[in-house]
Amino acid sequence: MDQRLEELTESLCRLVGRGEVCRRLHRALAPIIEYDARTASDLTATLQTYVESGGSVAATAERLFLHRNSVGYRLQRIQELSGIDLRERATRHTLLVAFAITDPSMLTSSPLQNDEEGGDQG
């Protein structure tokens, strides 16, 4: 991870708390997470890979071993489900920071359930 991004994520964790960032990301991505659970798809992983790849469809396709058209279809579906505009650079940067902070298990289960199990690390 880039040094500046690492410093930013640590600052955010201290200010907001890791658990709160996880809960907010889960709420924002809830339609995608629910769709993944219903259809056994990997839209959440696709989104994370896309933002980690700097918004590059080609790099995302390469990392996920998919055709570029498949990645394009998934990104379109993500935008339809969530209302998130992935063309906006600020949105991708926000998601990148949120994914860097978030415990991956928070993206597959209820954030409240994780809190009850001591999952809040903030």
Contacts in CASP RR format, 6 or more apart in sequence:
PFRMAT RR
TARGET T0000
AUTHOR 0000-0000-0000
METHOD contacts of the structure
MODEL  1
MDQRLEELTESLCRLVGRGEVCRRLHRALAPIIEYDARTASDLTATLQTY
VESGGSVAATAERLFLHRNSVGYRLQRIQELSGIDLRERATRHTLLVAFA
ITDPSMLTSSPLQNDEEGGDQG
1 9 0 8 1.000
1 100 0 8 1.000
5 96 0 8 1.000
5 97 0 8 1.000
5 100 0 8 1.000
6 100 0 8 1.000
8 97 0 8 1.000
9 97 0 8 1.000
9 100 0 8 1.000
9 101 0 8 1.000
12 21 0 8 1.000
12 97 0 8 1.000
12 101 0 8 1.000
13 21 0 8 1.000
13 101 0 8 1.000
13 122 0 8 1.000
17 122 0 8 1.000
18 101 0 8 1.000
18 102 0 8 1.000
18 103 0 8 1.000
18 120 0 8 1.000
18 121 0 8 1.000
18 122 0 8 1.000
19 103 0 8 1.000
19 106 0 8 1.000
19 111 0 8 1.000
19 115 0 8 1.000
19 119 0 8 1.000
19 120 0 8 1.000
19 121 0 8 1.000
19 122 0 8 1.000
20 122 0 8 1.000
21 98 0 8 1.000
21 101 0 8 1.000
21 102 0 8 1.000
22 101 0 8 1.000
22 102 0 8 1.000
22 103 0 8 1.000
22 106 0 8 1.000
22 111 0 8 1.000
22 114 0 8 1.000
22 120 0 8 1.000
23 106 0 8 1.000
23 111 0 8 1.000
24 98 0 8 1.000
25 98 0 8 1.000
25 99 0 8 1.000
25 102 0 8 1.000
25 106 0 8 1.000
25 107 0 8 1.000
26 33 0 8 1.000
26 106 0 8 1.000
26 107 0 8 1.000
26 110 0 8 1.000
26 111 0 8 1.000
27 111 0 8 1.000
28 82 0 8 1.000
28 84 0 8 1.000
28 98 0 8 1.000
29 44 0 8 1.000
29 47 0 8 1.000
29 82 0 8 1.000
29 107 0 8 1.000
31 81 0 8 1.000
31 82 0 8 1.000
32 43 0 8 1.000
32 44 0 8 1.000
32 47 0 8 1.000
32 78 0 8 1.000
32 81 0 8 1.000
32 82 0 8 1.000
33 44 0 8 1.000
33 107 0 8 1.000
33 108 0 8 1.000
35 41 0 8 1.000
35 43 0 8 1.000
35 77 0 8 1.000
35 81 0 8 1.000
36 42 0 8 1.000
36 43 0 8 1.000
36 44 0 8 1.000
36 108 0 8 1.000
37 108 0 8 1.000
41 74 0 8 1.000
42 64 0 8 1.000
43 74 0 8 1.000
43 77 0 8 1.000
43 78 0 8 1.000
43 81 0 8 1.000
44 107 0 8 1.000
44 108 0 8 1.000
45 64 0 8 1.000
46 60 0 8 1.000
46 64 0 8 1.000
46 71 0 8 1.000
46 74 0 8 1.000
46 75 0 8 1.000
46 78 0 8 1.000
47 75 0 8 1.000
47 78 0 8 1.000
47 86 0 8 1.000
47 95 0 8 1.000
48 95 0 8 1.000
48 99 0 8 1.000
49 60 0 8 1.000
49 63 0 8 1.000
49 64 0 8 1.000
50 56 0 8 1.000
50 57 0 8 1.000
50 60 0 8 1.000
50 71 0 8 1.000
50 75 0 8 1.000
50 86 0 8 1.000
50 92 0 8 1.000
51 92 0 8 1.000
51 93 0 8 1.000
51 95 0 8 1.000
51 96 0 8 1.000
51 99 0 8 1.000
52 96 0 8 1.000
52 99 0 8 1.000
53 59 0 8 1.000
53 60 0 8 1.000
53 63 0 8 1.000
54 92 0 8 1.000
54 96 0 8 1.000
55 86 0 8 1.000
55 92 0 8 1.000
57 68 0 8 1.000
57 71 0 8 1.000
57 72 0 8 1.000
57 75 0 8 1.000
58 68 0 8 1.000
60 66 0 8 1.000
60 71 0 8 1.000
61 67 0 8 1.000
61 68 0 8 1.000
61 70 0 8 1.000
61 71 0 8 1.000
64 71 0 8 1.000
75 86 0 8 1.000
78 84 0 8 1.000
78 86 0 8 1.000
79 85 0 8 1.000
79 86 0 8 1.000
84 91 0 8 1.000
84 95 0 8 1.000
85 91 0 8 1.000
86 92 0 8 1.000
103 114 0 8 1.000
103 119 0 8 1.000
103 121 0 8 1.000
105 114 0 8 1.000
106 114 0 8 1.000
114 120 0 8 1.000
END
